[in-house]
């Protein structure tokens, strides 16, 4: 599954992919790499539901949206990245955490507004 995530990562940066496929693919990649889940893993059964069903379903759908010739090129780049011991992208990690923090602050703001 990691290999497919790397393929999607390269595909969402490719200009030959349509904008809607890029957006969906970027969401799938960000969610797969994100340390935060929609359903926390400590909740019995449901906690692993997103890891078992949502991520693979998103990967499958994203791969169907991308043209085959682009996927072939992205597979080559993903294999090369895996062979080189994937580099750490701290900026992307901080960006993901920032997005989740903004969502959390927005939800808290809405809840405070509702209950006051």
N, C-alpha and C positions, 0 to 999 in steps of 0.2 A: 504494500500500500504506500510506503514511503516513496518508492520509485514513481508511482503514479502521481503523487503530490508534486514531486519535482517536475514531472512532465507538465502538469497543469501550471506550475509556477512559470515555466518558460513560455508556455502557450499564452498565458494572459499578458505577457510582455511583447508578443509577436503582433506586428501590424496586419498580418493576414487574417486575424481572427476578428469576427464582428464585435461590435461594442457590447451587445447584450451578453454574448458568450464570455467576453472579458470580465464584465461585472460579476456574473455568476461564478466564474472560475476564481476570481479574486476573493470572493466571499468564502468559497469552499476552502481555498488554500489558507486564508487567514484563520478560519475556524479550526482547520486541522492542525495548524501550527500554534494556535492559541492555547495558553495554559489554563484558560478559563472555559468551562463548559456551560451550556444552557442548563443542563441538569447536573448538579454536583455529583461526583463519583461516590461520595459517602452515603448517598441514598440507595438503599438496597434495590437491586434489579434495575430500577429506572435510571440510576446513575450511569450505568454502562450502556444504556439503550442508545444514546447518541453516538457513542463510539462504535457500536455494532451495526446500527442501522442508518443513522443520518449521514455520517461521514462517507461510508461506502456508496450510499445512494447518490449523494452529491457528486462524488468522484465519477460515478458511472454516467450521470446525466451530463456533467461537464465534458467528459470525453466524447459523448455523442454529439455535442454542439460544435466541436472543433473539427475542421477539415482534416482528412487523413494525411495529406502531404505535410501539413503543419505538425501533426502528431509525430510523424516519422522523424522530422528534424529535431523536435523537442526531446524525443527519446534518446537521440544521440547525445544531446547536450546534458540530459539528466544522467546518463551512464557515465559521462566524463566527470560530472560533478561528484557522483558517488565514488568513483575511483580516486578522486583527489581528496577524499575525506572532507566532505561538505564544509565550507567556510561558515563561520558564525556571523550572522547579520544582526548586530545589536540594535541598529537603528530600526529595523523592521520589528524587532521584539518590543522596543519601547513604543513604537507606533501602535502596535496591537494593544498593549497595556493602556495607552492613552485613550484609544477608542472605547475600550471596555469601561474605563473610569468615567469618561464623558457620558456613556449610556447609563451607568450607575447613578451619577449625579443628576441626570435628567429625570430618571425614575423617582429618585428621592424627592426632587423638586416637585414633581407632579403629585406624589403622595402627600407631601406637606401642604400643598395647595388644596387638595381635596379635603383633608382632615382639619383645616383651620378656617 
